[in-house]
Amino acid sequence: MRFVITRGETHDAKTFPHLIDWHQPPLAIIADKAYDTRAIRRAAADEGALAVIPSKRTARNPIPHDETLYAMRNIIERFFCAMKDMRRLSVRFEKLARNLLSMLHIYAIRTWLK
């Protein structure tokens, strides 16, 4: 699991290059519609991974995706929803990115140990 700290107005898809440096290529990359770009789909295919990304509503040629695999994305969504219950993270009391990242790691470890 990796976290990338960005500014609030940064688009999600811009963080993708920071997340693809893995030791073992994944079997699938599951992401939301914000990651529906040719470059991201090409990067997933280059790694031999299946891109499970729904097409945007405005797509001229929607690309089908595996609904069953996409449903597993709720694990990540539940993680972020529960993380928002931790006031220190949701309000972002930590002003330095490295401190916030450390708090995220502590929270992730705590969640994993449950």
N, C-alpha and C positions, 0 to 999 in steps of 0.2 A: 504494500500500500504506500502510495506517495502523495504528498501534498505540495502544492505550489501556491505561494502567497502572491497575490496580484493586487493591483489597485482596484477600487470598487467599480470603475467604469471599463475595465479591460474585458474584452469579449472572451468567452470560454474557449473558443477554437484556437486562440493565440497561445494557450498554454500547452497544447498538444505536443509540440516538439520537445518540451521539457519532460514529458511523461513516457516517451518511447524508448528510453535508454534502459532496456531490461536485459537481464542475464539469460533468461529463457524466453523466447518469443511466446506470446499467449496464443491460445487456440482461437479466441474471439475477443474483439474489442466492442464492448457494449457502451453506447453513449446516447445522449439525447439529441434532439434535432439541431441543437446549436453546433454540433460537430459534423453536420451534413455538408461536407465540402469534398470536391474531387481530390484535393491534396491529401486529406486525411484518409479517404477510402483507398487511395493509391498507396499511402504509407502502410496501411494495414495489410493490403494485398502483398506488398513487397516483403513484409515480415512473415507472410504465410498465414495470417490471421483472418478470420471471418469478421467483416465489419457489420455489426448488428446496430445499425443506426437508421431510424426512420427518416424518410424524406420529409422535407419541409412542405407545407401546404401549397406553396407557390411553385413547386417543382414541375417542370413541363413533362419530364419522364420520371415518375416516381420509381425508386428502386425498392423492391420488396425486401423485407427483413424477417428474421425468425422471431415470431411473436413469443414463443416459449422462452427463448433465451433472453429476449428483451424484458420479460416479466421479472427476471432475476435482478434487474436493476433496482428493484425496490429495496434490496439490502443496503445499497449505498444511500438511497434516499432516506431510509429509516435512520442510518448513521448520522446524517446531517441534521435530520429533524431532532434527534435526541441530543446532538451536540448543541443545538440552539437552546436547550434547557439549561445548559451550563452558562450562566450569565457572563462570566469572565470572557468566554469566547464569543458569544453572540453580540455583546456590546463592544468587544475588542478594546479591553482596558490596556492590553499590551500595545505600546506604540511602535516598538521595534519589531520588524518582521521576524528576526531570529527568535525573539522571545515568544511571539505568537506561534511560530512553528513548533517551538519546544512544548508549548501548552497543548497544541494539537496532537503531538506525539504522545504526550502523557495521557491525554484523553483517549486516544486510540488504543494504547496499551491497556488502560483501565477497562475499556469496552471489550477488548479481546479476552481479557482474563475472566470476565463474567461468564 
